[in-house]
Amino acid sequence: MNEQVVELIIRERKFVFKIPYNDYVPFKEAEQKIIDLVEKINPPAEKLDYGIVYAALQLAIENNRLAQKTKNESSDVEETVDEISEKLNIFLNQ
């Protein structure tokens, strides 16, 4: 499996992870959300470790995937509604 090295800087600490290559784009789109999530959790400095940051990273990537999937499904539904509306208009105007 191809992996990509990513870095996050949180509270002046650098966290380096290897993630699957296909997670890179969702990671980049969610990078600020990851940092915001860790800041919101606000762990004490001694508890801020790779486990917390990695969990936030995985959560943000999965959230990004689900948001994209929902957006795509919504777009498909809109296209279907438009097609049905067009067919209904043609039928009613005959």
RATA-V148617 format. One record per run of one state. SS is the DSSP state (H for helix, E for strand, C for the rest). FROM is the first residue (numbers start at 0). TO is the last residue. Records with the same first field share a line. If there is no record, write none. Layout:
BEGIN
SS = FROM-TO + FROM-TO
END
This chain:
BEGIN
C = 0-1 + 10-11 + 41-43 + 47-48 + 92-93
E = 2-9 + 12-19
H = 20-40 + 44-46 + 49-91
END
